[in-house]
Amino acid sequence: MMGPWPEGLLREEASSVILAVTVKPASKRNRVEGIDVWRGRLQVAIRAPPVKGEANEKVTTLLAEKFSISPENIEIISGHRSRQKSVRLSQTKLSEIEPILEVFLAEKS
């Protein structure tokens, strides 16, 4: 596929990529569940409850692992208290993120 991606899923800014994410806190396990094409969001399940930023912390850790990016380069830029978040992946390019998103898209289908 390599684009066009669902509208709103991601955008590139300078040396970073902004990714739209929906988080399901208090799930059975931490994992990326795939891409919700209709909503244009990456679906992420997190075991941590949505209390005192625990789930947000786990989201950044999981995305760092899945995208092979240092956790310091992942920042939730909006939606800190919402299931819908915008996450900045710094020091990376769209071309580095797209192959990983391809896998997530295939898993959801």
N, CA and C atoms as an extended XYZ file, in Angstrom:
327
Properties=species:S:1:pos:R:3:atomname:S:1:resname:S:1:resid:I:1 pbc="F F F"
N         0.831       -1.187        0.000 N   MET     1
C         0.000        0.000        0.000 CA  MET     1
C         0.874        1.247        0.000 C   MET     1
N         1.596        1.503        1.058 N   MET     2
C         2.462        2.679        1.201 CA  MET     2
C         1.726        3.957        0.834 C   MET     2
N         0.552        4.131        1.410 N   GLY     3
C        -0.270        5.288        1.126 CA  GLY     3
C        -1.061        5.060       -0.136 C   GLY     3
N        -2.158        5.743       -0.364 N   PRO     4
C        -2.658        6.729        0.584 CA  PRO     4
C        -3.215        6.052        1.831 C   PRO     4
N        -2.833        6.576        2.953 N   TRP     5
C        -3.277        6.044        4.233 CA  TRP     5
C        -4.644        6.621        4.572 C   TRP     5
N        -5.377        5.972        5.488 N   PRO     6
C        -6.665        6.550        5.897 CA  PRO     6
C        -6.481        7.999        6.341 C   PRO     6
N        -7.420        8.838        5.963 N   GLU     7
C        -7.322       10.256        6.280 CA  GLU     7
C        -7.179       10.475        7.785 C   GLU     7
N        -6.204       11.302        8.155 N   GLY     8
C        -5.997       11.640        9.555 CA  GLY     8
C        -5.066       10.713       10.306 C   GLY     8
N        -4.677        9.580        9.714 N   LEU     9
C        -3.838        8.613       10.424 CA  LEU     9
C        -2.459        9.164       10.746 C   LEU     9
N        -1.820        9.817        9.783 N   LEU    10
C        -0.467       10.312       10.025 CA  LEU    10
C        -0.139       11.487        9.130 C   LEU    10
N         0.827       12.248        9.584 N   ARG    11
C         1.349       13.349        8.780 CA  ARG    11
C         2.807       13.561        9.165 C   ARG    11
N         3.557       14.052        8.211 N   GLU    12
C         4.983       14.289        8.430 CA  GLU    12
C         5.209       15.765        8.696 C   GLU    12
N         6.042       16.053        9.681 N   GLU    13
C         6.419       17.430       10.022 CA  GLU    13
C         7.922       17.455       10.275 C   GLU    13
N         8.640       18.210        9.511 N   ALA    14
C        10.100       18.335        9.668 CA  ALA    14
C        10.718       16.952        9.866 C   ALA    14
N        11.336       16.700       11.009 N   SER    15
C        11.977       15.400       11.248 CA  SER    15
C        11.138       14.535       12.183 C   SER    15
N         9.806       14.630       12.038 N   SER    16
C         8.942       13.805       12.874 CA  SER    16
C         7.681       13.400       12.119 C   SER    16
N         6.987       12.418       12.677 N   VAL    17
C         5.720       11.946       12.128 CA  VAL    17
C         4.692       12.037       13.248 C   VAL    17
N         3.520       12.594       12.945 N   ILE    18
C         2.420       12.671       13.904 CA  ILE    18
C         1.451       11.543       13.565 C   ILE    18
N         1.141       10.720       14.552 N   LEU    19
C         0.310        9.539       14.373 CA  LEU    19
C        -0.950        9.657       15.221 C   LEU    19
N        -2.105        9.361       14.627 N   ALA    20
C        -3.377        9.359       15.362 CA  ALA    20
C        -3.559        7.970       15.977 C   ALA    20
N        -3.820        7.947       17.279 N   VAL    21
C        -3.892        6.690       18.022 CA  VAL    21
C        -5.167        6.655       18.862 C   VAL    21
N        -5.797        5.488       18.929 N   THR    22
C        -6.885        5.249       19.873 CA  THR    22
C        -6.375        4.212       20.869 C   THR    22
N        -6.523        4.521       22.149 N   VAL    23
C        -6.012        3.649       23.212 CA  VAL    23
C        -7.168        2.967       23.925 C   VAL    23
N        -7.005        1.672       24.159 N   LYS    24
C        -7.955        0.904       24.964 CA  LYS    24
C        -7.238        0.548       26.267 C   LYS    24
N        -7.420        1.356       27.320 N   PRO    25
C        -6.745        1.055       28.590 CA  PRO    25
C        -7.399       -0.133       29.293 C   PRO    25
N        -6.697       -0.659       30.293 N   ALA    26
C        -7.179       -1.789       31.101 CA  ALA    26
C        -7.518       -3.000       30.229 C   ALA    26
N        -6.715       -3.243       29.190 N   SER    27
C        -6.901       -4.389       28.299 CA  SER    27
C        -6.177       -5.605       28.861 C   SER    27
N        -6.367       -6.742       28.227 N   LYS    28
C        -5.731       -7.973       28.708 CA  LYS    28
C        -4.216       -7.965       28.509 C   LYS    28
N        -3.750       -7.279       27.455 N   ARG    29
C        -2.306       -7.210       27.218 CA  ARG    29
C        -1.950       -5.971       26.413 C   ARG    29
N        -0.673       -5.639       26.421 N   ASN    30
C        -0.172       -4.491       25.660 CA  ASN    30
C         0.093       -4.954       24.234 C   ASN    30
N        -0.584       -4.306       23.273 N   ARG    31
C        -0.338       -4.664       21.879 CA  ARG    31
C        -0.957       -3.649       20.938 C   ARG    31
N        -0.419       -3.631       19.729 N   VAL    32
C        -1.028       -2.850       18.661 CA  VAL    32
C        -2.032       -3.778       18.005 C   VAL    32
N        -3.279       -3.344       17.951 N   GLU    33
C        -4.349       -4.195       17.416 CA  GLU    33
C        -4.555       -4.005       15.919 C   GLU    33
N        -3.932       -3.005       15.344 N   GLY    34
C        -4.068       -2.764       13.916 CA  GLY    34
C        -4.478       -1.333       13.641 C   GLY    34
N        -4.903       -1.090       12.413 N   ILE    35
C        -5.326        0.246       12.001 CA  ILE    35
C        -6.828        0.228       11.765 C   ILE    35
N        -7.520        1.145       12.401 N   ASP    36
C        -8.945        1.330       12.163 CA  ASP    36
C        -9.050        2.250       10.943 C   ASP    36
N        -9.288        1.652        9.795 N   VAL    37
C        -9.304        2.396        8.531 CA  VAL    37
C       -10.430        3.429        8.521 C   VAL    37
N       -11.578        3.056        9.043 N   TRP    38
C       -12.725        3.958        9.038 CA  TRP    38
C       -12.453        5.218        9.860 C   TRP    38
N       -11.841        5.063       11.028 N   ARG    39
C       -11.546        6.210       11.896 CA  ARG    39
C       -10.196        6.852       11.601 C   ARG    39
N        -9.344        6.166       10.856 N   GLY    40
C        -8.017        6.708       10.552 CA  GLY    40
C        -7.140        6.776       11.784 C   GLY    40
N        -7.126        5.678       12.562 N   ARG    41
C        -6.340        5.659       13.800 CA  ARG    41
C        -5.682        4.299       14.014 C   ARG    41
N        -4.498        4.349       14.604 N   LEU    42
C        -3.819        3.142       15.047 CA  LEU    42
C        -4.475        2.711       16.355 C   LEU    42
N        -4.879        1.447       16.457 N   GLN    43
C        -5.538        0.934       17.661 CA  GLN    43
C        -4.491        0.296       18.573 C   GLN    43
N        -4.426        0.775       19.805 N   VAL    44
C        -3.438        0.283       20.770 CA  VAL    44
C        -4.155       -0.156       22.040 C   VAL    44
N        -3.886       -1.388       22.478 N   ALA    45
C        -4.435       -1.903       23.740 CA  ALA    45
C        -3.327       -1.861       24.789 C   ALA    45
N        -3.689       -1.379       25.974 N   ILE    46
C        -2.727       -1.221       27.065 CA  ILE    46
C        -3.306       -1.835       28.334 C   ILE    46
N        -2.502       -2.601       29.057 N   ARG    47
C        -2.971       -3.228       30.303 CA  ARG    47
C        -3.193       -2.210       31.420 C   ARG    47
N        -2.395       -1.178       31.441 N   ALA    48
C        -2.465       -0.194       32.526 CA  ALA    48
C        -3.810        0.525       32.522 C   ALA    48
N        -4.294        0.849       33.718 N   PRO    49
C        -5.533        1.629       33.795 CA  PRO    49
C        -5.254        3.088       33.450 C   PRO    49
N        -6.296        3.831       33.069 N   PRO    50
C        -6.094        5.244       32.733 CA  PRO    50
C        -6.021        6.115       33.993 C   PRO    50
N        -5.012        5.844       34.816 N   VAL    51
C        -4.867        6.540       36.091 CA  VAL    51
C        -3.466        7.140       36.196 C   VAL    51
N        -3.400        8.417       36.519 N   LYS    52
C        -2.129        9.111       36.760 CA  LYS    52
C        -1.121        8.942       35.630 C   LYS    52
N        -1.607        8.892       34.396 N   GLY    53
C        -0.708        8.824       33.246 CA  GLY    53
C        -0.077        7.468       32.991 C   GLY    53
N        -0.493        6.433       33.746 N   GLU    54
C         0.103        5.101       33.568 CA  GLU    54
C        -0.104        4.575       32.150 C   GLU    54
N        -1.324        4.676       31.644 N   ALA    55
C        -1.601        4.172       30.296 CA  ALA    55
C        -0.807        4.956       29.249 C   ALA    55
N        -0.711        6.270       29.412 N   ASN    56
C         0.059        7.088       28.464 CA  ASN    56
C         1.515        6.658       28.434 C   ASN    56
N         2.067        6.380       29.603 N   GLU    57
C         3.460        5.934       29.690 CA  GLU    57
C         3.645        4.626       28.932 C   GLU    57
N         2.710        3.707       29.097 N   LYS    58
C         2.793        2.407       28.419 CA  LYS    58
C         2.605        2.552       26.911 C   LYS    58
N         1.773        3.510       26.499 N   VAL    59
C         1.583        3.758       25.064 CA  VAL    59
C         2.913        4.166       24.439 C   VAL    59
N         3.608        5.110       25.065 N   THR    60
C         4.886        5.561       24.495 CA  THR    60
C         5.910        4.430       24.485 C   THR    60
N         5.927        3.611       25.526 N   THR    61
C         6.860        2.482       25.581 CA  THR    61
C         6.561        1.471       24.476 C   THR    61
N         5.284        1.139       24.303 N   LEU    62
C         4.891        0.169       23.277 CA  LEU    62
C         5.207        0.689       21.875 C   LEU    62
N         4.876        1.949       21.609 N   LEU    63
C         5.159        2.504       20.283 CA  LEU    63
C         6.659        2.589       20.025 C   LEU    63
N         7.433        2.891       21.046 N   ALA    64
C         8.893        2.924       20.899 CA  ALA    64
C         9.403        1.548       20.472 C   ALA    64
N         8.878        0.525       21.106 N   GLU    65
C         9.283       -0.844       20.778 CA  GLU    65
C         8.854       -1.218       19.359 C   GLU    65
N         7.614       -0.956       19.010 N   LYS    66
C         7.082       -1.363       17.701 CA  LYS    66
C         7.724       -0.613       16.536 C   LYS    66
N         8.038        0.664       16.739 N   PHE    67
C         8.627        1.461       15.663 CA  PHE    67
C        10.147        1.567       15.760 C   PHE    67
N        10.748        0.866       16.728 N   SER    68
C        12.207        0.880       16.932 CA  SER    68
C        12.738        2.309       17.073 C   SER    68
N        12.078        3.060       17.950 N   ILE    69
C        12.443        4.450       18.231 CA  ILE    69
C        12.693        4.568       19.724 C   ILE    69
N        13.627        5.397       20.105 N   SER    70
C        13.887        5.637       21.521 CA  SER    70
C        12.641        6.225       22.181 C   SER    70
N        12.267        5.754       23.384 N   PRO    71
C        11.091        6.312       24.071 CA  PRO    71
C        11.176        7.828       24.268 C   PRO    71
N        12.379        8.370       24.350 N   GLU    72
C        12.545        9.823       24.504 CA  GLU    72
C        12.065       10.580       23.257 C   GLU    72
N        11.983        9.870       22.128 N   ASN    73
C        11.559       10.497       20.876 CA  ASN    73
C        10.076       10.297       20.578 C   ASN    73
N         9.334        9.841       21.576 N   ILE    74
C         7.900        9.665       21.414 CA  ILE    74
C         7.193       10.526       22.449 C   ILE    74
N         6.266       11.356       21.956 N   GLU    75
C         5.586       12.296       22.837 CA  GLU    75
C         4.106       12.377       22.480 C   GLU    75
N         3.258       12.250       23.486 N   ILE    76
C         1.829       12.460       23.279 CA  ILE    76
C         1.626       13.970       23.259 C   ILE    76
N         1.168       14.491       22.115 N   ILE    77
C         1.041       15.949       21.991 CA  ILE    77
C        -0.384       16.441       22.193 C   ILE    77
N        -1.359       15.528       22.127 N   SER    78
C        -2.729       15.902       22.479 CA  SER    78
C        -3.488       14.651       22.892 C   SER    78
N        -4.520       14.857       23.706 N   GLY    79
C        -5.335       13.737       24.164 CA  GLY    79
C        -4.813       13.055       25.405 C   GLY    79
N        -4.098       13.788       26.248 N   HIS    80
C        -3.528       13.183       27.459 CA  HIS    80
C        -4.572       12.508       28.340 C   HIS    80
N        -5.798       13.037       28.327 N   ARG    81
C        -6.864       12.468       29.162 CA  ARG    81
C        -7.984       11.873       28.318 C   ARG    81
N        -7.651       11.474       27.122 N   SER    82
C        -8.630       10.937       26.183 CA  SER    82
C        -8.106        9.626       25.596 C   SER    82
N        -9.004        8.834       25.064 N   ARG    83
C        -8.571        7.612       24.365 CA  ARG    83
C        -7.994        7.962       22.995 C   ARG    83
N        -8.438        9.094       22.424 N   GLN    84
C        -7.916        9.544       21.131 CA  GLN    84
C        -6.722       10.461       21.379 C   GLN    84
N        -5.582       10.077       20.838 N   LYS    85
C        -4.352       10.821       21.070 CA  LYS    85
C        -3.651       11.128       19.756 C   LYS    85
N        -2.858       12.189       19.780 N   SER    86
C        -1.918       12.469       18.697 CA  SER    86
C        -0.542       12.260       19.297 C   SER    86
N         0.253       11.456       18.625 N   VAL    87
C         1.563       11.090       19.139 CA  VAL    87
C         2.630       11.496       18.134 C   VAL    87
N         3.635       12.229       18.625 N   ARG    88
C         4.751       12.638       17.771 CA  ARG    88
C         5.883       11.624       17.899 C   ARG    88
N         6.318       11.104       16.740 N   LEU    89
C         7.484       10.231       16.673 CA  LEU    89
C         8.603       11.092       16.093 C   LEU    89
N         9.508       11.536       16.956 N   SER    90
C        10.581       12.445       16.527 CA  SER    90
C        11.771       11.688       15.970 C   SER    90
N        12.593       12.418       15.230 N   GLN    91
C        13.816       11.880       14.640 CA  GLN    91
C        13.535       10.677       13.732 C   GLN    91
N        12.429       10.749       13.004 N   THR    92
C        12.092        9.681       12.077 CA  THR    92
C        11.394       10.267       10.855 C   THR    92
N        11.267        9.444        9.820 N   LYS    93
C        10.637        9.870        8.577 CA  LYS    93
C         9.451        8.963        8.273 C   LYS    93
N         8.542        9.482        7.487 N   LEU    94
C         7.380        8.717        7.056 CA  LEU    94
C         7.807        7.419        6.377 C   LEU    94
N         8.868        7.483        5.583 N   SER    95
C         9.342        6.297        4.859 CA  SER    95
C         9.819        5.195        5.801 C   SER    95
N        10.201        5.558        7.031 N   GLU    96
C        10.628        4.555        8.019 CA  GLU    96
C         9.434        3.975        8.778 C   GLU    96
N         8.362        4.737        8.870 N   ILE    97
C         7.166        4.331        9.609 CA  ILE    97
C         6.218        3.502        8.740 C   ILE    97
N         6.118        3.837        7.469 N   GLU    98
C         5.142        3.188        6.586 CA  GLU    98
C         5.256        1.664        6.510 C   GLU    98
N         6.452        1.078        6.397 N   PRO    99
C         6.510       -0.390        6.340 CA  PRO    99
C         5.957       -1.061        7.602 C   PRO    99
N         6.122       -0.427        8.741 N   ILE   100
C         5.604       -0.972        9.994 CA  ILE   100
C         4.085       -0.840       10.021 C   ILE   100
N         3.573        0.296        9.547 N   LEU   101
C         2.126        0.481        9.467 CA  LEU   101
C         1.493       -0.530        8.518 C   LEU   101
N         2.200       -0.884        7.456 N   GLU   102
C         1.716       -1.897        6.514 CA  GLU   102
C         1.402       -3.202        7.246 C   GLU   102
N         2.293       -3.589        8.147 N   VAL   103
C         2.112       -4.824        8.920 CA  VAL   103
C         0.870       -4.703        9.801 C   VAL   103
N         0.715       -3.561       10.472 N   PHE   104
C        -0.451       -3.356       11.331 CA  PHE   104
C        -1.744       -3.371       10.529 C   PHE   104
N        -1.714       -2.812        9.326 N   LEU   105
C        -2.891       -2.780        8.472 CA  LEU   105
C        -3.271       -4.202        8.047 C   LEU   105
N        -2.279       -4.997        7.708 N   ALA   106
C        -2.527       -6.382        7.301 CA  ALA   106
C        -3.103       -7.201        8.449 C   ALA   106
N        -2.630       -6.955        9.680 N   GLU   107
C        -3.105       -7.694       10.844 CA  GLU   107
C        -4.571       -7.401       11.134 C   GLU   107
N        -5.015       -6.178       10.881 N   LYS   108
C        -6.395       -5.778       11.161 CA  LYS   108
C        -7.363       -6.325       10.129 C   LYS   108
N        -6.875       -6.539        8.911 N   SER   109
C        -7.747       -6.980        7.807 CA  SER   109
C        -8.197       -8.415        7.977 C   SER   109
